[in-house]
C-alpha cells in the first residue's frame, strides 16, 4: 500500500497536493486527516498547516477514513449501497469550521503599566546658596597664607593624577588674592586649547578654597608664565577695540571669552574716559560689550 503525507493551508489544498504527486484521483485513495490546521490569533494568519495522509487503494474503493470521520454513521440494519463513485462536493473538502471563539478581553497589562508609573525621584536637598565673592568676609593674613598652601597641595595632587609632571608652588599671596604656578612638565597639555585645561584647574582650586575657608579669596593659576603673556595680549586687544569704538561710535561685542578674560578687559578699560564695558547674557553665551560713553 502506497501512502504519502502532505500539508497545506487547509485539508483541500493538502489533499490536492498529495493526489498530484501520486498521479491519481480522489476516488482511488483513502484520505486521513492528521491535522485540520488552525488559524492565528483572532483568525489572522495561519498558526499551523493542515496535514493529511493519502493512501492508494489496492482493492475496490471503500469509504474513506475522512468520509467516515466527517459523515454521520448509518444504522446497522441499513445495507451499504454502492454506486458509481461521485466526486465529493468541493464544500465538503473544506476544513471543518470551528465555532467562533469569543473575542479575547483586552489585555490589562498596559493599564497596569500606566498604574505603575515610576515614582519621581526625590529631589536632592537644596544646597547652601552660593554667596557672591564680594559679600564674603576678608580673611586674616595667616589664614590666607594657610589657604595658599592648601591650594598648592591640592594643585600638586591634581598634577600627579594627570601624570603630566610639573611642580606646583605659591607665586604670590595678597590680601584677597592667591597666585599659584606650575613649573616643568608638559606645559602645552596643561594649558590646553585656548587655556581650557588651566582654566578648569584654576576653577577647581579656587572653588575648593572658597568653600573651605568661607572668605574672599581669588585664585589665579599660571603655567610657565602663560597667563601673564595671555593677559598682555588681551589688554592690547582691549585698547585697540576701545579706539575703534571711540572713532566709529558703535559698540564692539566680544564673544567666546571666559570669566577670567572678561575680567582682564574690564580692568584694562576701567579708567578709560571714552568707553565703558559691561557683560550681558548667561553662561556659556555671556558676552562682553565695549560701548562709547555718553
PASEBA-1860 file (N, C-alpha, C; in nm, 3 decimals):
! residues 294
1> XXXXXXXX> 0.086/-0.119/0.000/0.000/0.000/0.000/0.089/0.124/0.000 ~ 0.063/0.213/-0.092/0.144/0.335/-0.104/0.069/0.451/-0.038 ~ 0.140/0.526/0.043/0.077/0.641/0.104/0.175/0.759/0.105 ~ 0.120/0.874/0.124/0.200/0.997/0.125/0.133/1.098/0.217 ~ 0.213/1.173/0.288/0.162/1.278/0.376/0.195/1.413/0.315 ~ 0.102/1.504/0.323/0.121/1.634/0.263/0.054/1.740/0.351 ~ 0.101/1.863/0.344/0.045/1.972/0.422/-0.001/2.083/0.329 ~ -0.088/2.169/0.380/-0.138/2.282/0.304/-0.210/2.379/0.394
9> XXXXXXXX> -0.259/2.487/0.334/-0.330/2.586/0.413/-0.457/2.529/0.474 ~ -0.520/2.432/0.402/-0.638/2.363/0.452/-0.633/2.219/0.403 ~ -0.736/2.140/0.441/-0.739/1.998/0.406/-0.749/1.981/0.255 ~ -0.828/2.065/0.191/-0.846/2.051/0.046/-0.714/2.072/-0.027 ~ -0.642/2.178/0.013/-0.515/2.205/-0.055/-0.414/2.094/-0.031 ~ -0.406/2.042/0.093/-0.313/1.934/0.123/-0.348/1.808/0.044 ~ -0.481/1.778/0.030/-0.524/1.659/-0.044/-0.489/1.672/-0.191 ~ -0.517/1.786/-0.248/-0.488/1.806/-0.390/-0.338/1.793/-0.418
17> XXXXXXXX> -0.256/1.844/-0.329/-0.110/1.831/-0.349/-0.066/1.685/-0.346 ~ -0.126/1.604/-0.254/-0.090/1.462/-0.246/-0.137/1.386/-0.369 ~ -0.262/1.414/-0.417/-0.314/1.346/-0.536/-0.228/1.377/-0.657 ~ -0.181/1.502/-0.666/-0.098/1.539/-0.780/0.034/1.462/-0.780 ~ 0.092/1.445/-0.659/0.218/1.371/-0.652/0.198/1.223/-0.686 ~ 0.084/1.162/-0.645/0.057/1.021/-0.674/0.005/1.001/-0.816 ~ -0.046/1.105/-0.877/-0.100/1.092/-1.013/-0.230/1.016/-1.019 ~ -0.314/1.029/-0.919/-0.442/0.958/-0.913/-0.551/1.058/-0.880
25> XXXXXXXX> -0.677/1.006/-0.882/-0.790/1.087/-0.841/-0.830/1.052/-0.700 ~ -0.918/1.131/-0.647/-0.958/1.110/-0.507/-1.036/0.980/-0.491 ~ -1.095/0.927/-0.599/-1.171/0.802/-0.589/-1.080/0.682/-0.566 ~ -0.951/0.696/-0.593/-0.860/0.582/-0.586/-0.779/0.580/-0.457 ~ -0.811/0.666/-0.365/-0.731/0.675/-0.243/-0.819/0.685/-0.121 ~ -0.758/0.662/-0.007/-0.818/0.690/0.123/-0.747/0.813/0.180 ~ -0.827/0.905/0.230/-0.771/1.030/0.284/-0.791/1.031/0.435 ~ -0.683/1.044/0.506/-0.690/1.050/0.654/-0.642/1.190/0.698
33> XXXXXXXX> -0.729/1.259/0.770/-0.695/1.395/0.816/-0.612/1.384/0.943 ~ -0.488/1.425/0.935/-0.399/1.422/1.052/-0.408/1.552/1.132 ~ -0.409/1.664/1.062/-0.422/1.795/1.127/-0.512/1.882/1.041 ~ -0.615/1.941/1.100/-0.702/2.027/1.023/-0.645/2.167/1.006 ~ -0.545/2.199/1.083/-0.485/2.333/1.073/-0.561/2.432/1.158 ~ -0.489/2.522/1.211/-0.550/2.626/1.295/-0.504/2.761/1.247 ~ -0.590/2.860/1.265/-0.556/2.997/1.227/-0.492/3.069/1.343 ~ -0.435/3.184/1.312/-0.367/3.263/1.414/-0.465/3.332/1.507
41> XXXXXXXX> -0.411/3.416/1.590/-0.489/3.489/1.690/-0.592/3.577/1.622 ~ -0.723/3.565/1.668/-0.835/3.641/1.611/-0.857/3.607/1.464 ~ -0.817/3.485/1.423/-0.839/3.441/1.285/-0.746/3.500/1.185 ~ -0.641/3.566/1.229/-0.548/3.633/1.138/-0.424/3.547/1.122 ~ -0.389/3.518/0.996/-0.268/3.441/0.972/-0.291/3.292/0.992 ~ -0.193/3.209/0.956/-0.200/3.064/0.969/-0.107/3.020/1.080 ~ -0.165/2.963/1.189/-0.081/2.922/1.301/-0.015/2.789/1.273 ~ -0.099/2.682/1.235/-0.045/2.550/1.198/-0.112/2.506/1.069
49> XXXXXXXX> -0.041/2.441/0.975/-0.100/2.397/0.848/-0.184/2.272/0.866 ~ -0.271/2.248/0.770/-0.346/2.123/0.767/-0.256/2.012/0.714 ~ -0.279/1.887/0.763/-0.193/1.776/0.724/-0.281/1.653/0.699 ~ -0.260/1.584/0.587/-0.338/1.464/0.554/-0.243/1.352/0.515 ~ -0.294/1.227/0.529/-0.223/1.109/0.478/-0.311/1.046/0.371 ~ -0.260/1.035/0.251/-0.334/0.979/0.137/-0.276/0.842/0.104 ~ -0.362/0.739/0.110/-0.319/0.600/0.089/-0.382/0.546/-0.039 ~ -0.302/0.491/-0.127/-0.351/0.435/-0.253/-0.419/0.301/-0.225
57> XXXXXXXX> -0.541/0.286/-0.274/-0.615/0.162/-0.253/-0.565/0.053/-0.348 ~ -0.559/-0.073/-0.294/-0.527/-0.189/-0.377/-0.653/-0.267/-0.414 ~ -0.756/-0.252/-0.332/-0.880/-0.323/-0.357/-0.984/-0.224/-0.406 ~ -1.108/-0.275/-0.407/-1.216/-0.188/-0.453/-1.229/-0.071/-0.359 ~ -1.272/0.040/-0.413/-1.282/0.158/-0.327/-1.375/0.136/-0.212 ~ -1.336/0.180/-0.102/-1.419/0.174/0.019/-1.435/0.313/0.074 ~ -1.523/0.322/0.165/-1.550/0.454/0.224/-1.422/0.506/0.287 ~ -1.376/0.621/0.249/-1.251/0.678/0.300/-1.264/0.711/0.447
65> XXXXXXXX> -1.149/0.706/0.510/-1.146/0.740/0.653/-1.195/0.881/0.677 ~ -1.161/0.967/0.581/-1.205/1.104/0.602/-1.356/1.113/0.597 ~ -1.417/1.033/0.503/-1.562/1.037/0.495/-1.624/0.984/0.622 ~ -1.565/0.873/0.676/-1.618/0.818/0.800/-1.606/0.918/0.913 ~ -1.497/0.989/0.914/-1.479/1.084/1.023/-1.566/1.207/1.010 ~ -1.617/1.232/0.886/-1.692/1.353/0.864/-1.842/1.327/0.853 ~ -1.883/1.204/0.807/-2.024/1.177/0.785/-2.085/1.108/0.905 ~ -2.213/1.126/0.930/-2.279/1.055/1.041/-2.288/0.907/1.010
73> XXXXXXXX> -2.275/0.823/1.110/-2.277/0.677/1.093/-2.418/0.631/1.053 ~ -2.423/0.526/0.962/-2.550/0.472/0.920/-2.603/0.372/1.023 ~ -2.730/0.350/1.031/-2.783/0.244/1.117/-2.730/0.109/1.074 ~ -2.714/0.018/1.169/-2.655/-0.112/1.140/-2.742/-0.196/1.045 ~ -2.878/-0.182/1.053/-2.965/-0.263/0.969/-2.982/-0.207/0.829 ~ -2.918/-0.095/0.799/-2.928/-0.036/0.665/-2.808/-0.079/0.585 ~ -2.827/-0.154/0.477/-2.714/-0.202/0.398/-2.646/-0.087/0.326 ~ -2.520/-0.106/0.310/-2.442/-0.005/0.242/-2.460/-0.020/0.093
81> XXXXXXXX> -2.501/0.081/0.028/-2.523/0.080/-0.115/-2.404/0.145/-0.184 ~ -2.364/0.077/-0.291/-2.252/0.128/-0.367/-2.301/0.167/-0.504 ~ -2.253/0.268/-0.553/-2.284/0.313/-0.687/-2.160/0.374/-0.745 ~ -2.179/0.423/-0.862/-2.063/0.487/-0.923/-2.013/0.598/-0.830 ~ -1.887/0.593/-0.796/-1.837/0.697/-0.705/-1.855/0.835/-0.765 ~ -1.913/0.919/-0.685/-1.933/1.057/-0.726/-1.832/1.147/-0.655 ~ -1.781/1.241/-0.727/-1.685/1.333/-0.658/-1.756/1.408/-0.548 ~ -1.691/1.414/-0.439/-1.747/1.486/-0.325/-1.760/1.634/-0.357
89> XXXXXXXX> -1.865/1.693/-0.309/-1.877/1.839/-0.332/-1.757/1.910/-0.274 ~ -1.718/2.012/-0.344/-1.600/2.085/-0.301/-1.616/2.143/-0.162 ~ -1.741/2.174/-0.129/-1.759/2.236/0.000/-1.729/2.139/0.113 ~ -1.744/2.001/0.084/-1.712/1.905/0.189/-1.562/1.891/0.207 ~ -1.485/1.931/0.108/-1.340/1.919/0.119/-1.278/2.035/0.195 ~ -1.361/2.131/0.228/-1.309/2.243/0.305/-1.288/2.201/0.449 ~ -1.197/2.261/0.517/-1.175/2.223/0.658/-1.297/2.253/0.742 ~ -1.317/2.166/0.835/-1.431/2.179/0.925/-1.421/2.311/1.001
97> XXXXXXXX> -1.527/2.384/0.992/-1.527/2.514/1.059/-1.549/2.495/1.209 ~ -1.471/2.562/1.283/-1.485/2.557/1.428/-1.573/2.672/1.476 ~ -1.641/2.650/1.583/-1.724/2.760/1.636/-1.637/2.881/1.668 ~ -1.690/2.994/1.635/-1.614/3.118/1.658/-1.586/3.136/1.806 ~ -1.463/3.165/1.832/-1.424/3.189/1.971/-1.462/3.330/2.013 ~ -1.501/3.344/2.134/-1.531/3.481/2.180/-1.406/3.566/2.174 ~ -1.424/3.689/2.136/-1.309/3.779/2.126/-1.242/3.792/2.261 ~ -1.109/3.778/2.263/-1.040/3.788/2.393/-1.054/3.926/2.453
105> XXXXXXXX> -1.057/3.927/2.581/-1.068/4.054/2.651/-0.940/4.134/2.634 ~ -0.951/4.262/2.628/-0.829/4.344/2.615/-0.734/4.317/2.731 ~ -0.608/4.309/2.695/-0.509/4.289/2.799/-0.507/4.407/2.895 ~ -0.485/4.374/3.016/-0.482/4.480/3.116/-0.340/4.524/3.149 ~ -0.245/4.464/3.072/-0.105/4.498/3.102/-0.075/4.645/3.081 ~ -0.121/4.706/2.966/-0.094/4.850/2.953/-0.151/4.930/3.068 ~ -0.271/4.887/3.116/-0.330/4.959/3.228/-0.242/4.949/3.351 ~ -0.191/4.827/3.371/-0.104/4.810/3.487/0.022/4.893/3.473
113> XXXXXXXX> 0.071/4.899/3.349/0.193/4.977/3.327/0.167/5.125/3.354 ~ 0.045/5.169/3.318/0.014/5.310/3.345/0.000/5.334/3.494 ~ -0.057/5.232/3.561/-0.074/5.250/3.705/0.059/5.247/3.777 ~ 0.158/5.175/3.717/0.286/5.160/3.784/0.390/5.254/3.725 ~ 0.350/5.376/3.704/0.446/5.476/3.655/0.557/5.495/3.756 ~ 0.678/5.509/3.706/0.788/5.527/3.801/0.768/5.652/3.885 ~ 0.791/5.633/4.010/0.776/5.746/4.100/0.887/5.846/4.079 ~ 0.856/5.971/4.084/0.964/6.071/4.066/1.066/6.058/4.176
121> XXXXXXXX> 1.192/6.068/4.134/1.299/6.058/4.231/1.293/6.176/4.328 ~ 1.320/6.148/4.452/1.316/6.259/4.548/1.421/6.363/4.513 ~ 1.380/6.486/4.522/1.472/6.594/4.490/1.583/6.602/4.594 ~ 1.705/6.622/4.546/1.814/6.632/4.643/1.796/6.753/4.734 ~ 1.851/6.739/4.850/1.840/6.850/4.943/1.904/6.975/4.884 ~ 1.838/7.083/4.900/1.888/7.209/4.843/2.024/7.243/4.902 ~ 2.115/7.278/4.812/2.249/7.315/4.856/2.248/7.454/4.918 ~ 2.349/7.475/4.990/2.362/7.607/5.051/2.378/7.711/4.941
129> XXXXXXXX> 2.299/7.817/4.943/2.309/7.917/4.835/2.449/7.973/4.823 ~ 2.491/7.993/4.697/2.625/8.044/4.672/2.629/8.193/4.704 ~ 2.724/8.229/4.785/2.738/8.369/4.825/2.836/8.436/4.729 ~ 2.799/8.550/4.671/2.892/8.620/4.581/3.024/8.651/4.652 ~ 3.132/8.650/4.573/3.265/8.672/4.629/3.273/8.808/4.698 ~ 3.204/8.907/4.642/3.211/9.041/4.701/3.148/9.048/4.839 ~ 3.060/8.954/4.872/2.992/8.956/5.001/3.063/8.872/5.107 ~ 3.167/8.801/5.067/3.240/8.719/5.165/3.332/8.808/5.248
137> XXXXXXXX> 3.360/8.766/5.371/3.449/8.847/5.457/3.594/8.833/5.416 ~ 3.672/8.936/5.451/3.817/8.932/5.427/3.881/8.849/5.538 ~ 3.965/8.755/5.499/4.027/8.665/5.595/4.153/8.726/5.653 ~ 4.194/8.682/5.772/4.321/8.728/5.830/4.439/8.684/5.744 ~ 4.549/8.758/5.746/4.665/8.725/5.661/4.714/8.582/5.682 ~ 4.718/8.535/5.810/4.768/8.399/5.833/4.675/8.294/5.772 ~ 4.546/8.325/5.769/4.451/8.230/5.708/4.469/8.227/5.557 ~ 4.497/8.345/5.497/4.519/8.349/5.353/4.643/8.269/5.316
145> XXXXXXXX> 4.749/8.280/5.397/4.871/8.202/5.371/4.843/8.052/5.384 ~ 4.765/8.017/5.485/4.728/7.876/5.502/4.648/7.826/5.382 ~ 4.557/7.912/5.332/4.478/7.874/5.215/4.567/7.858/5.092 ~ 4.670/7.943/5.079/4.761/7.932/4.966/4.835/7.798/4.968 ~ 4.880/7.755/5.086/4.949/7.626/5.098/4.854/7.510/5.068 ~ 4.731/7.524/5.115/4.632/7.420/5.086/4.605/7.411/4.936 ~ 4.593/7.528/4.870/4.571/7.529/4.726/4.688/7.469/4.650 ~ 4.810/7.496/4.695/4.928/7.440/4.630/4.927/7.287/4.640
153> XXXXXXXX> 4.898/7.235/4.759/4.896/7.090/4.778/4.787/7.025/4.693 ~ 4.671/7.092/4.687/4.562/7.039/4.605/4.602/7.037/4.458 ~ 4.666/7.143/4.411/4.710/7.150/4.272/4.813/7.042/4.242 ~ 4.903/7.015/4.336/5.005/6.914/4.315/4.942/6.775/4.303 ~ 4.840/6.749/4.383/4.772/6.620/4.373/4.704/6.605/4.236 ~ 4.651/6.714/4.185/4.589/6.711/4.052/4.694/6.683/3.944 ~ 4.811/6.744/3.957/4.917/6.720/3.859/4.965/6.575/3.864 ~ 4.977/6.521/3.984/5.020/6.382/3.996/4.917/6.287/3.936
161> XXXXXXXX> 4.789/6.320/3.952/4.684/6.235/3.896/4.683/6.242/3.744 ~ 4.711/6.360/3.687/4.714/6.375/3.542/4.836/6.308/3.481 ~ 4.942/6.294/3.557/5.062/6.230/3.507/5.139/6.314/3.406 ~ 5.122/6.446/3.412/5.191/6.536/3.319/5.320/6.593/3.376 ~ 5.352/6.554/3.498/5.470/6.612/3.561/5.443/6.754/3.607 ~ 5.547/6.824/3.642/5.532/6.962/3.686/5.522/6.973/3.836 ~ 5.569/7.088/3.889/5.568/7.114/4.032/5.486/7.238/4.059 ~ 5.396/7.228/4.156/5.312/7.341/4.196/5.382/7.421/4.305
169> XXXXXXXX> 5.365/7.553/4.301/5.424/7.639/4.403/5.338/7.763/4.420 ~ 5.356/7.833/4.533/5.285/7.958/4.560/5.369/8.071/4.501 ~ 5.310/8.150/4.413/5.383/8.260/4.349/5.372/8.386/4.433 ~ 5.250/8.430/4.461/5.230/8.549/4.544/5.106/8.529/4.631 ~ 5.104/8.601/4.745/4.989/8.599/4.834/4.956/8.742/4.870 ~ 4.833/8.786/4.838/4.791/8.921/4.871/4.684/8.920/4.979 ~ 4.616/9.031/4.993/4.513/9.040/5.096/4.395/8.948/5.065 ~ 4.357/8.943/4.937/4.247/8.855/4.895/4.283/8.771/4.773
177> XXXXXXXX> 4.408/8.783/4.725/4.447/8.712/4.603/4.555/8.610/4.633 ~ 4.543/8.493/4.567/4.644/8.388/4.576/4.684/8.352/4.434 ~ 4.815/8.355/4.407/4.866/8.322/4.275/4.951/8.196/4.286 ~ 4.913/8.093/4.212/4.986/7.966/4.208/5.045/7.948/4.070 ~ 5.152/7.874/4.061/5.213/7.850/3.931/5.263/7.707/3.921 ~ 5.279/7.661/3.795/5.330/7.527/3.767/5.455/7.543/3.683 ~ 5.560/7.478/3.727/5.686/7.480/3.655/5.722/7.338/3.612 ~ 5.771/7.326/3.486/5.808/7.193/3.436/5.686/7.116/3.387
185> XXXXXXXX> 5.712/6.994/3.344/5.604/6.910/3.295/5.565/6.944/3.152 ~ 5.456/6.888/3.107/5.407/6.908/2.971/5.320/7.033/2.970 ~ 5.383/7.149/2.952/5.313/7.276/2.961/5.200/7.290/2.859 ~ 5.222/7.258/2.729/5.111/7.273/2.633/4.987/7.191/2.671 ~ 5.009/7.071/2.720/4.896/6.989/2.760/4.827/7.043/2.884 ~ 4.904/7.099/2.975/4.845/7.157/3.095/4.767/7.285/3.064 ~ 4.812/7.358/2.962/4.740/7.480/2.923/4.613/7.444/2.849 ~ 4.622/7.351/2.752/4.505/7.309/2.676/4.469/7.408/2.567
193> XXXXXXXX> 4.368/7.370/2.488/4.324/7.454/2.377/4.260/7.582/2.430 ~ 4.317/7.695/2.391/4.270/7.827/2.436/4.266/7.836/2.589 ~ 4.356/7.764/2.655/4.365/7.772/2.801/4.254/7.698/2.875 ~ 4.184/7.605/2.808/4.072/7.537/2.873/4.116/7.454/2.993 ~ 4.230/7.385/2.982/4.274/7.298/3.092/4.318/7.379/3.212 ~ 4.400/7.480/3.190/4.448/7.561/3.302/4.332/7.636/3.369 ~ 4.234/7.679/3.289/4.118/7.748/3.346/4.034/7.653/3.432 ~ 4.020/7.529/3.385/3.944/7.431/3.463/4.013/7.400/3.595
201> XXXXXXXX> 4.144/7.384/3.592/4.219/7.356/3.715/4.211/7.476/3.810 ~ 4.220/7.595/3.755/4.210/7.715/3.838/4.074/7.724/3.905 ~ 3.968/7.690/3.830/3.833/7.694/3.886/3.819/7.595/4.001 ~ 3.871/7.473/3.983/3.857/7.371/4.086/3.930/7.410/4.214 ~ 4.051/7.462/4.198/4.126/7.503/4.317/4.057/7.621/4.386 ~ 4.014/7.719/4.307/3.950/7.837/4.364/3.821/7.804/4.437 ~ 3.735/7.720/4.379/3.608/7.688/4.444/3.631/7.606/4.570 ~ 3.735/7.522/4.569/3.767/7.444/4.689/3.813/7.535/4.804
209> XXXXXXXX> 3.894/7.636/4.773/3.941/7.728/4.877/3.826/7.811/4.933 ~ 3.738/7.858/4.845/3.626/7.939/4.893/3.532/7.860/4.983 ~ 3.509/7.734/4.949/3.419/7.652/5.030/3.483/7.614/5.164 ~ 3.614/7.597/5.162/3.681/7.554/5.285/3.698/7.670/5.383 ~ 3.736/7.787/5.332/3.770/7.897/5.422/3.662/8.003/5.434 ~ 3.560/8.000/5.350/3.447/8.092/5.361/3.493/8.237/5.368 ~ 3.584/8.273/5.281/3.633/8.410/5.281/3.657/8.458/5.139 ~ 3.690/8.586/5.128/3.712/8.648/4.998/3.850/8.610/4.948
217> XXXXXXXX> 3.854/8.512/4.857/3.981/8.465/4.800/3.965/8.452/4.649 ~ 4.057/8.513/4.575/4.058/8.498/4.430/4.187/8.426/4.392 ~ 4.172/8.311/4.326/4.286/8.226/4.294/4.321/8.238/4.147 ~ 4.448/8.258/4.117/4.496/8.265/3.979/4.603/8.158/3.961 ~ 4.591/8.081/3.854/4.686/7.973/3.824/4.757/8.003/3.694 ~ 4.890/7.987/3.694/4.971/8.015/3.575/5.060/7.895/3.546 ~ 5.090/7.873/3.417/5.179/7.766/3.373/5.286/7.827/3.285 ~ 5.408/7.823/3.333/5.522/7.876/3.256/5.492/8.016/3.203
225> XXXXXXXX> 5.434/8.103/3.288/5.402/8.242/3.254/5.302/8.255/3.139 ~ 5.226/8.151/3.109/5.124/8.159/3.003/5.023/8.267/3.035 ~ 4.975/8.270/3.160/4.871/8.364/3.198/4.921/8.508/3.180 ~ 5.045/8.533/3.215/5.100/8.668/3.204/5.101/8.715/3.058 ~ 5.153/8.631/2.969/5.158/8.668/2.826/5.017/8.681/2.768 ~ 4.928/8.592/2.807/4.791/8.595/2.754/4.719/8.722/2.797 ~ 4.737/8.763/2.922/4.670/8.884/2.970/4.726/9.009/2.902 ~ 4.854/9.008/2.871/4.911/9.122/2.799/4.848/9.137/2.661
233> XXXXXXXX> 4.826/9.025/2.593/4.764/9.031/2.461/4.619/9.080/2.472 ~ 4.549/9.037/2.576/4.411/9.081/2.595/4.403/9.232/2.619 ~ 4.496/9.284/2.696/4.496/9.428/2.722/4.522/9.507/2.594 ~ 4.617/9.458/2.512/4.642/9.525/2.385/4.519/9.522/2.295 ~ 4.450/9.407/2.293/4.329/9.395/2.212/4.220/9.489/2.263 ~ 4.207/9.498/2.395/4.104/9.585/2.454/4.129/9.731/2.417 ~ 4.254/9.777/2.424/4.285/9.915/2.391/4.259/9.945/2.244 ~ 4.291/9.848/2.156/4.267/9.868/2.013/4.117/9.876/1.983
241> XXXXXXXX> 4.038/9.792/2.048/3.894/9.795/2.026/3.832/9.923/2.083 ~ 3.884/9.968/2.196/3.832/10.092/2.255/3.854/10.209/2.161 ~ 3.966/10.213/2.091/3.994/10.320/1.996/3.895/10.315/1.880 ~ 3.865/10.192/1.829/3.770/10.179/1.720/3.629/10.222/1.762 ~ 3.590/10.187/1.883/3.458/10.224/1.932/3.447/10.375/1.944 ~ 3.552/10.439/1.993/3.551/10.585/2.007/3.537/10.653/1.871 ~ 3.609/10.603/1.769/3.607/10.667/1.637/3.477/10.640/1.562 ~ 3.422/10.519/1.574/3.301/10.484/1.498/3.173/10.517/1.573
249> XXXXXXXX> 3.181/10.525/1.705/3.061/10.549/1.784/2.972/10.427/1.795 ~ 3.020/10.310/1.753/2.943/10.186/1.759/3.005/10.090/1.860 ~ 2.918/10.012/1.922/2.965/9.916/2.023/3.042/9.801/1.957 ~ 3.130/9.742/2.035/3.202/9.621/1.994/3.164/9.509/2.091 ~ 3.129/9.392/2.034/3.086/9.277/2.115/3.191/9.168/2.104 ~ 3.242/9.123/2.220/3.343/9.018/2.225/3.279/8.890/2.277 ~ 3.282/8.785/2.193/3.224/8.657/2.231/3.333/8.556/2.263 ~ 3.290/8.442/2.314/3.379/8.329/2.342/3.490/8.365/2.440
257> XXXXXXXX> 3.457/8.447/2.538/3.555/8.481/2.642/3.510/8.418/2.773 ~ 3.605/8.359/2.844/3.569/8.306/2.975/3.571/8.419/3.078 ~ 3.534/8.387/3.199/3.523/8.490/3.303/3.656/8.559/3.329 ~ 3.766/8.485/3.323/3.898/8.544/3.350/3.934/8.648/3.243 ~ 3.908/8.612/3.116/3.941/8.705/3.008/3.854/8.831/3.015 ~ 3.726/8.813/3.046/3.639/8.930/3.058/3.686/9.021/3.172 ~ 3.732/8.959/3.278/3.779/9.038/3.393/3.901/9.122/3.353 ~ 3.990/9.063/3.273/4.110/9.136/3.231/4.072/9.258/3.146
265> XXXXXXXX> 3.978/9.241/3.054/3.937/9.352/2.967/3.863/9.459/3.046 ~ 3.776/9.415/3.138/3.708/9.513/3.224/3.810/9.597/3.299 ~ 3.912/9.531/3.352/4.014/9.601/3.429/4.097/9.694/3.340 ~ 4.128/9.648/3.218/4.212/9.729/3.128/4.142/9.858/3.086 ~ 4.010/9.858/3.075/3.936/9.975/3.027/3.857/10.045/3.137 ~ 3.881/10.004/3.261/3.804/10.062/3.371/3.825/10.213/3.382 ~ 3.945/10.264/3.353/3.976/10.406/3.368/3.965/10.482/3.236 ~ 3.914/10.420/3.131/3.907/10.488/3.001/3.804/10.600/3.006
273> XXXXXXXX> 3.838/10.721/2.955/3.741/10.833/2.953/3.645/10.825/2.835 ~ 3.672/10.733/2.740/3.594/10.732/2.617/3.495/10.615/2.608 ~ 3.526/10.503/2.671/3.439/10.385/2.656/3.408/10.326/2.793 ~ 3.305/10.242/2.794/3.269/10.167/2.914/3.246/10.021/2.873 ~ 3.259/9.931/2.966/3.242/9.789/2.937/3.136/9.729/3.029 ~ 3.067/9.630/2.978/2.972/9.556/3.059/2.950/9.419/2.994 ~ 2.904/9.324/3.075/2.877/9.190/3.025/2.727/9.167/3.028 ~ 2.678/9.087/2.933/2.537/9.055/2.929/2.519/8.912/2.880
281> XXXXXXXX> 2.403/8.854/2.912/2.376/8.716/2.875/2.413/8.621/2.988 ~ 2.386/8.494/2.964/2.413/8.390/3.061/2.520/8.296/3.007 ~ 2.597/8.240/3.101/2.698/8.141/3.061/2.629/8.021/2.997 ~ 2.688/7.960/2.895/2.820/7.990/2.839/2.816/8.089/2.722 ~ 2.706/8.161/2.706/2.693/8.256/2.595/2.704/8.399/2.642 ~ 2.763/8.421/2.756/2.779/8.556/2.807/2.884/8.630/2.725 ~ 2.857/8.754/2.690/2.948/8.831/2.604/2.988/8.960/2.676 ~ 3.096/9.018/2.629/3.145/9.145/2.683/3.121/9.253/2.576
289> XXXXXX> 3.072/9.366/2.618/3.040/9.476/2.527/3.125/9.598/2.562 ~ 3.190/9.654/2.462/3.261/9.781/2.477/3.176/9.888/2.409 ~ 3.130/9.984/2.487/3.036/10.083/2.437/3.091/10.223/2.458 ~ 3.066/10.318/2.364/3.111/10.457/2.385/3.035/10.521/2.502 ~ 3.107/10.601/2.576/3.042/10.671/2.686/2.956/10.784/2.631 ~ 2.849/10.812/2.701/2.756/10.920/2.659/2.824/11.056/2.674
END
